[in-house]
Amino acid sequence: MTGAGSTTGPGSGTGRQSLDRLGQGLAPEEALIGEEAEESERRASQGGLLDPLSAPVMFHLRVPATSANLGPGYDTMGLALGLYDEITVEASPRRAAEANIEISVEGEGAATLPRDASHLVVTLVEKILTAKGYSLPDLRVRAQNNIPHSRGLGSSASAVASAVMTADALLPEGLTEDEKLQIGSRIEGHPDNYVPALRGGVAISWQQMPGVLSAGGEGDAAGASAGDARAAPAPGVFKTARLAPHPLLRTVVAVPNFEQSTQVARDLLPAQVEHALAARNSARAALLVHALTSAPELLLEATEDSLHQEQRRPAFPGSMALVDSLRAAGFPAVISGAGPSVLVLAAGDEQARAAAEHIAVLGGPDSRGHVFTPTILPIAESGATVEAHQR
């Protein structure tokens, strides 16, 4: 459960600084749009927010780690891993003008994450509640963070999914399944990590933009006036399709003892790519769907990437060297997300064990002390889950 920036004080509301963007998506205050959000902002400015609770509640969340891209499926494909952040939330009707927030953190980020309302999950929950016309209640949050931070394993997507599911549990009417998909995807900017964190399994996700031709005919922007064109563009609608992974599919994750900034990795990507590279990558992405679901023996070829991994080699040379070594030995290895972790998509237990042994031998330490630790993880069939408890 990742943290956020500073705050003016525990439970602070309008005085809190605007949250930085997550991934490449919208800041939370921009992710919740439409007449409903505008009306709730008006009510908030007039002190008209409602308390979502009439009595104390307690619930436990479990959210999986994720791996995105899977080689050629850049910003669109991802899967959930059997490694989880665990969060217990105790919420009570607010007893004062400002919400009382207590947070404890164990595991990843225990020494650095904030313990007040500036915590990322709490900040996002408040944004969602406000957009629905409700105030933040008093909260006591206990987080056990097991997903490594800044390693390409979806820690920020896990935090966003935790916030969305917490808001859903607190709201009297809850959130619809589509609201959960749209809100989190808008915040993250691309749903390749967020969708598996939310729903589990292996998924292909994409964004249908206004004005783009679809099965329903011409897009919404057809015939828009010049005045309309000058208005802020409406965000696209995020969609997803779940894949049924082949029974032999296994995952091996090589997690390094160093971190990598997602933004630094993205800044290395070129603004344009050659048509031949795009064609090659689209062929591999199509093959990847077939390999994941029906023909795992094709995973080595299917995971060849032409869009992002080689271009970002300067950001994580040790990770790319491990990928090169694994692939040369016949293992379908890719960079997990924006790195620096490495993911192997193995065909069966024997190949998974062999890949883990290869990583243990060749994964360091190198001259800089970098070490990669292999772990065989199942694909998590379920995404973020909430279990209610009696207080």
C-alpha positions as CSV (number, residue, x, y, z in Angstrom):
1,M,0.0,0.0,0.0
2,T,1.9,3.0,-1.3
3,G,2.0,6.4,0.3
4,A,1.5,9.9,-1.0
5,G,2.8,13.4,-0.4
6,S,2.6,15.6,2.6
7,T,-0.5,17.0,4.3
8,T,-1.4,20.0,6.5
9,G,-2.4,17.6,9.3
10,P,-4.2,14.4,10.1
11,G,-7.6,14.3,8.5
12,S,-7.1,17.5,6.7
13,G,-9.5,18.2,3.8
14,T,-9.3,21.2,1.5
15,G,-5.8,22.1,2.9
16,R,-4.3,18.9,1.6
17,Q,-2.0,19.3,-1.4
18,S,-3.1,17.9,-4.7
19,L,-1.9,14.3,-5.2
20,D,0.8,13.7,-7.8
21,R,-0.2,11.7,-10.8
22,L,0.1,7.9,-10.5
23,G,1.5,6.1,-13.5
24,Q,0.7,8.3,-16.5
25,G,-3.0,8.8,-15.6
26,L,-5.2,11.5,-14.2
27,A,-4.8,12.9,-10.7
28,P,-7.6,11.7,-8.5
29,E,-9.4,15.0,-8.6
30,E,-9.5,14.7,-12.4
31,A,-10.4,11.1,-12.6
32,L,-13.9,11.5,-11.2
33,I,-15.8,13.5,-13.8
34,G,-19.2,14.4,-14.9
35,E,-22.3,16.1,-13.5
36,E,-22.3,13.9,-10.4
37,A,-18.7,15.0,-9.5
38,E,-19.5,18.6,-10.2
39,E,-22.6,18.5,-8.0
40,S,-20.7,16.8,-5.1
41,E,-18.0,19.5,-5.3
42,R,-20.6,22.2,-5.0
43,R,-22.1,20.4,-1.9
44,A,-18.6,20.0,-0.4
45,S,-18.0,23.7,-0.8
46,Q,-21.2,24.4,1.0
47,G,-20.5,21.9,3.8
48,G,-23.2,19.6,2.5
49,L,-21.3,16.2,2.4
50,L,-23.1,13.3,4.1
51,D,-21.6,10.8,6.6
52,P,-21.5,7.4,4.8
53,L,-21.8,5.5,8.0
54,S,-24.5,5.2,10.7
55,A,-22.4,2.6,12.7
56,P,-18.9,1.4,12.9
57,V,-17.7,-1.2,10.3
58,M,-14.6,-3.3,9.9
59,F,-13.3,-5.2,6.9
60,H,-10.2,-6.8,5.5
61,L,-8.8,-6.3,2.0
62,R,-6.5,-8.6,0.0
63,V,-5.0,-7.2,-3.2
64,P,-2.6,-9.1,-5.5
65,A,0.6,-8.0,-7.1
66,T,0.6,-7.8,-10.9
67,S,2.9,-7.9,-13.9
68,A,2.1,-5.8,-16.9
69,N,3.1,-5.8,-20.6
70,L,4.2,-9.5,-20.7
71,G,6.7,-8.5,-23.4
72,P,4.8,-7.2,-26.5
73,G,1.5,-6.4,-24.8
74,Y,2.7,-2.9,-23.9
75,D,0.2,-1.0,-21.7
76,T,-2.6,-3.5,-22.5
77,M,-1.8,-7.0,-21.1
78,G,-1.2,-8.0,-17.5
79,L,-1.7,-10.8,-15.0
80,A,-2.3,-11.0,-11.2
81,L,0.3,-12.8,-9.1
82,G,-0.1,-14.8,-5.9
83,L,1.6,-12.2,-3.7
84,Y,-0.7,-9.9,-1.7
85,D,-0.9,-6.7,0.3
86,E,-3.3,-7.1,3.3
87,I,-5.2,-4.2,4.7
88,T,-7.6,-4.1,7.7
89,V,-9.9,-1.0,7.9
90,E,-11.9,0.1,10.9
91,A,-14.3,2.9,10.1
92,S,-16.6,4.9,12.3
93,P,-18.9,7.9,11.9
94,R,-16.9,11.1,12.0
95,R,-16.8,12.6,15.6
96,A,-15.3,15.9,14.7
97,A,-15.1,18.5,11.9
98,E,-12.1,16.6,10.5
99,A,-11.7,12.9,10.2
100,N,-9.4,11.1,12.7
101,I,-7.0,9.0,10.7
102,E,-4.7,6.3,12.3
103,I,-2.4,4.2,10.1
104,S,0.1,1.5,10.8
105,V,2.3,-0.1,8.2
106,E,4.4,-3.2,8.3
107,G,6.6,-4.7,5.6
108,E,7.3,-2.6,2.4
109,G,7.5,1.1,3.1
110,A,7.2,0.7,6.9
111,A,10.0,3.2,7.4
112,T,8.8,5.8,4.9
113,L,5.1,5.8,4.3
114,P,2.9,8.4,6.0
115,R,0.8,7.6,8.9
116,D,-1.9,10.2,8.4
117,A,-4.4,11.4,5.9
118,S,-1.7,12.0,3.3
119,H,-1.4,8.2,2.8
120,L,-2.2,7.4,-0.8
121,V,-5.1,5.0,-0.1
122,V,-6.8,7.4,2.3
123,T,-6.4,10.3,-0.1
124,L,-8.0,8.4,-2.9
125,V,-10.8,7.1,-0.7
126,E,-11.7,10.7,0.3
127,K,-11.7,11.8,-3.4
128,I,-14.0,9.0,-4.4
129,L,-16.4,9.6,-1.4
130,T,-16.5,13.3,-2.0
131,A,-17.4,12.7,-5.7
132,K,-20.3,10.6,-4.4
133,G,-21.4,13.3,-2.0
134,Y,-20.0,11.8,1.2
135,S,-17.4,12.8,3.7
136,L,-14.4,10.7,4.9
137,P,-15.3,8.9,8.2
138,D,-12.8,8.3,11.0
139,L,-10.5,5.5,9.9
140,R,-8.0,3.1,11.5
141,V,-6.0,1.3,8.8
142,R,-3.5,-1.5,9.4
143,A,-1.4,-2.4,6.3
144,Q,0.8,-5.4,5.8
145,N,2.7,-4.6,2.6
146,N,4.2,-7.6,0.9
147,I,4.3,-6.3,-2.7
148,P,7.8,-4.7,-3.4
149,H,7.7,-1.0,-4.2
150,S,9.1,0.4,-7.4
151,R,10.0,-3.0,-8.7
152,G,7.5,-3.3,-11.6
153,L,5.0,-5.5,-9.7
154,G,2.1,-3.2,-9.5
155,S,2.4,-1.7,-6.0
156,S,0.7,1.6,-7.1
157,A,-2.1,-0.3,-8.9
158,S,-2.6,-2.4,-5.7
159,A,-2.9,0.8,-3.7
160,V,-5.5,2.2,-6.2
161,A,-7.5,-1.0,-6.1
162,S,-7.4,-0.9,-2.3
163,A,-8.8,2.6,-2.3
164,V,-11.5,1.8,-4.8
165,M,-12.6,-1.3,-2.8
166,T,-12.5,0.6,0.5
167,A,-14.7,3.4,-1.0
168,D,-17.0,0.7,-2.3
169,A,-17.3,-0.8,1.2
170,L,-17.9,2.5,2.8
171,L,-20.5,4.0,0.4
172,P,-24.1,3.1,1.3
173,E,-24.9,2.3,-2.3
174,G,-21.4,1.0,-3.2
175,L,-19.8,1.4,-6.6
176,T,-20.9,-0.5,-9.7
177,E,-18.4,-2.9,-11.3
178,D,-17.9,-0.5,-14.2
179,E,-17.3,2.5,-11.8
180,K,-14.6,0.4,-10.1
181,L,-13.0,-0.2,-13.5
182,Q,-13.3,3.3,-14.8
183,I,-12.1,5.2,-11.7
184,G,-9.0,3.2,-11.0
185,S,-8.1,3.0,-14.7
186,R,-8.4,6.7,-15.1
187,I,-6.1,7.3,-12.1
188,E,-3.5,4.8,-13.3
189,G,-3.8,6.0,-16.9
190,H,-3.5,2.5,-18.4
191,P,-5.3,-0.5,-17.0
192,D,-2.7,-3.2,-17.7
193,N,-1.7,-3.4,-14.0
194,Y,-4.9,-2.1,-12.4
195,V,-7.4,-4.6,-14.0
196,P,-5.6,-7.7,-12.8
197,A,-5.2,-6.1,-9.3
198,L,-8.9,-5.4,-9.3
199,R,-10.3,-8.6,-11.0
200,G,-7.4,-11.1,-11.0
201,G,-6.4,-13.5,-13.7
202,V,-4.9,-12.6,-17.1
203,A,-6.4,-9.7,-18.9
204,I,-6.3,-7.6,-22.1
205,S,-7.5,-4.1,-21.4
206,W,-7.9,-1.0,-23.7
207,Q,-9.4,2.4,-23.9
208,Q,-12.2,3.3,-26.3
209,M,-11.7,7.0,-27.1
210,P,-14.6,9.4,-28.0
211,G,-14.8,10.0,-31.7
212,V,-13.2,6.6,-32.6
213,L,-15.3,4.4,-34.8
214,S,-16.6,1.4,-33.0
215,A,-19.1,-1.4,-33.5
216,G,-21.9,1.0,-32.7
217,G,-21.1,3.3,-35.6
218,E,-19.6,6.8,-35.7
219,G,-18.0,8.1,-32.5
220,D,-19.5,10.7,-30.2
221,A,-17.3,13.4,-31.6
222,A,-18.7,13.1,-35.1
223,G,-20.3,16.4,-36.0
224,A,-18.9,18.3,-33.0
225,S,-18.8,22.0,-33.4
226,A,-15.7,24.2,-33.4
227,G,-16.7,25.3,-29.9
228,D,-16.9,21.7,-28.8
229,A,-13.4,21.0,-30.2
230,R,-12.0,23.7,-27.9
231,A,-13.5,22.1,-24.8
232,A,-11.4,19.7,-22.7
233,P,-11.6,16.2,-24.3
234,A,-13.7,13.6,-22.6
235,P,-11.8,10.7,-21.2
236,G,-12.2,7.4,-23.0
237,V,-14.0,4.4,-21.7
238,F,-11.8,1.6,-20.4
239,K,-12.7,-2.0,-21.3
240,T,-11.2,-5.3,-20.5
241,A,-11.4,-9.0,-21.6
242,R,-10.3,-11.8,-19.4
243,L,-8.2,-14.6,-20.8
244,A,-8.3,-18.3,-19.6
245,P,-4.6,-19.2,-19.1
246,H,-3.4,-22.6,-20.2
247,P,-3.3,-25.0,-17.3
248,L,0.5,-25.4,-17.7
249,L,1.2,-21.7,-17.4
250,R,3.5,-20.8,-14.5
251,T,5.2,-17.6,-13.5
252,V,8.6,-17.0,-12.0
253,V,9.5,-13.5,-10.7
254,A,13.1,-12.3,-10.2
255,V,12.9,-9.4,-7.8
256,P,16.0,-7.3,-7.4
257,N,17.3,-5.5,-4.3
258,F,17.1,-2.1,-6.0
259,E,14.2,0.1,-7.2
260,Q,13.4,1.7,-10.5
261,S,11.3,4.9,-11.2
262,T,8.5,4.2,-13.7
263,Q,8.7,7.7,-15.0
264,V,12.5,7.4,-15.7
265,A,11.8,4.2,-17.6
266,R,9.0,5.8,-19.6
267,D,11.1,8.9,-20.5
268,L,13.5,6.7,-22.4
269,L,10.8,5.6,-24.9
270,P,10.8,7.3,-28.3
271,A,7.9,9.4,-29.4
272,Q,7.7,7.4,-32.7
273,V,8.5,3.9,-33.8
274,E,9.1,2.5,-37.3
275,H,6.2,0.8,-39.0
276,A,8.2,-2.4,-39.4
277,L,8.7,-2.6,-35.6
278,A,5.1,-1.8,-34.9
279,A,4.0,-4.6,-37.3
280,R,6.5,-7.1,-35.7
281,N,5.2,-6.2,-32.2
282,S,1.6,-6.5,-33.2
283,A,2.3,-10.0,-34.6
284,R,4.0,-11.1,-31.4
285,A,1.2,-9.6,-29.2
286,A,-1.4,-11.6,-31.2
287,L,0.7,-14.7,-30.8
288,L,1.0,-14.0,-27.1
289,V,-2.7,-14.4,-26.6
290,H,-2.6,-17.7,-28.4
291,A,0.4,-18.9,-26.4
292,L,-1.0,-17.9,-23.0
293,T,-4.3,-19.6,-23.6
294,S,-3.6,-22.6,-25.9
295,A,0.1,-23.1,-26.9
296,P,2.5,-22.4,-24.0
297,E,5.3,-24.0,-26.1
298,L,5.2,-20.8,-28.2
299,L,5.8,-18.4,-25.3
300,L,9.5,-17.8,-26.1
301,E,8.6,-16.4,-29.6
302,A,5.4,-14.8,-28.3
303,T,7.2,-12.7,-25.7
304,E,9.6,-11.0,-28.1
305,D,9.1,-7.2,-27.7
306,S,10.0,-4.4,-30.2
307,L,8.5,-1.4,-28.5
308,H,9.9,-0.8,-25.0
309,Q,12.3,-3.2,-23.5
310,E,15.4,-2.6,-25.5
311,Q,14.7,1.1,-25.6
312,R,14.8,1.1,-21.8
313,R,17.9,-1.0,-21.4
314,P,19.9,2.0,-20.0
315,A,17.5,2.3,-17.1
316,F,18.0,-1.3,-15.9
317,P,21.0,-2.9,-17.6
318,G,21.2,-5.7,-15.0
319,S,17.6,-6.6,-15.6
320,M,18.1,-6.8,-19.3
321,A,21.2,-8.8,-19.0
322,L,19.2,-11.4,-16.9
323,V,16.5,-11.3,-19.6
324,D,19.1,-11.9,-22.3
325,S,20.6,-14.8,-20.3
326,L,17.2,-16.5,-19.6
327,R,16.0,-16.1,-23.2
328,A,19.3,-17.5,-24.6
329,A,18.7,-20.6,-22.3
330,G,15.2,-21.0,-23.8
331,F,13.1,-19.3,-21.0
332,P,10.4,-16.8,-22.0
333,A,11.7,-13.9,-19.9
334,V,10.5,-10.3,-20.0
335,I,10.8,-7.1,-18.0
336,S,7.9,-7.0,-15.5
337,G,6.0,-3.7,-16.0
338,A,8.5,-0.8,-16.1
339,G,11.1,-2.9,-14.3
340,P,13.4,-3.7,-12.8
341,S,11.9,-7.1,-11.9
342,V,12.0,-9.9,-14.5
343,L,9.1,-12.2,-15.2
344,V,9.4,-15.7,-16.7
345,L,6.3,-17.2,-18.3
346,A,7.0,-20.9,-17.9
347,A,5.3,-23.9,-19.5
348,G,4.9,-26.2,-16.6
349,D,6.5,-26.8,-13.2
350,E,9.7,-28.3,-14.5
351,Q,10.5,-25.3,-16.7
352,A,9.5,-22.9,-13.8
353,R,11.9,-24.7,-11.4
354,A,14.7,-24.6,-14.0
355,A,14.2,-20.9,-14.6
356,A,14.3,-20.2,-10.9
357,E,17.6,-22.2,-10.6
358,H,19.0,-20.2,-13.6
359,I,18.1,-17.0,-11.8
360,A,19.6,-18.1,-8.5
361,V,22.9,-18.9,-10.2
362,L,23.2,-15.9,-12.5
363,G,21.1,-13.3,-10.7
364,G,24.0,-11.7,-8.9
365,P,25.5,-10.1,-7.0
366,D,27.1,-8.0,-9.7
367,S,29.7,-5.3,-9.4
368,R,27.1,-2.9,-7.9
369,G,25.8,-5.5,-5.4
370,H,22.6,-6.0,-7.3
371,V,20.9,-9.4,-6.6
372,F,17.8,-10.9,-8.2
373,T,15.8,-13.3,-6.0
374,P,13.6,-15.8,-7.8
375,T,10.1,-16.8,-6.6
376,I,7.7,-19.2,-8.3
377,L,4.2,-17.7,-7.9
378,P,0.8,-18.9,-9.1
379,I,-1.5,-16.7,-11.2
380,A,-4.0,-15.2,-8.8
381,E,-7.5,-16.0,-10.1
382,S,-9.2,-13.5,-7.8
383,G,-8.3,-9.8,-7.7
384,A,-9.0,-7.4,-4.8
385,T,-11.3,-9.0,-2.2
386,V,-13.1,-7.6,0.8
387,E,-14.1,-9.6,3.9
388,A,-16.4,-7.9,6.4
389,H,-15.9,-8.5,10.1
390,Q,-18.0,-7.9,13.2
391,R,-16.7,-5.2,15.6
